[in-house]
Amino acid sequence: MLVMLCAAPSTNVSKSSSMIAEEFFAPSIVMLDDLIMTIQSGNPSDTISEVKIFDDGTLVRTIAGCGSSSCNYDLSNMTLGDYSVEVTLNTGGKFNGTITLE
C-alpha cells in the first residue's frame, strides 16, 4: 500500500544560465511496502534533523535525521496501526502527516 502526504504545493525555481537551477517540491511522507517510511523535505538544502512518531498524541518513537533532504526509515519493529509523524528540518521548520502501518 502506498500512502502519501504532501504538505505544500510544488514550486520550481529557475535561475539565469550563469546560476544553478534549484527545484523545490512539497515536503512529503510516504509509506513504501507498508513498513518503510520515506520522508522528503522538499528542498535539497533543507535536511531532516529529527522525526517524531505519535500514537494518539503520545510520543512513541524519536528518530534522528539522516542528514539529507530525503531519508528512509524501517518501521517494521513497530505495532501496526495509524500514527502521526512530525518532521523537524535543520532550518527549524516542521511539517507533519499521518502514516498507516499494515
Secondary structure, DSSP 4 states (H G I P E B T S, - for coil): --EEEE-S--EEE---TTS--EEE---EEEEETTTEEEEE-SSTT--EEEEEEEETTEEEEEEE--SSSEEEEE-TTSPSEEEEEEEEETTS-EEEEEEEE-
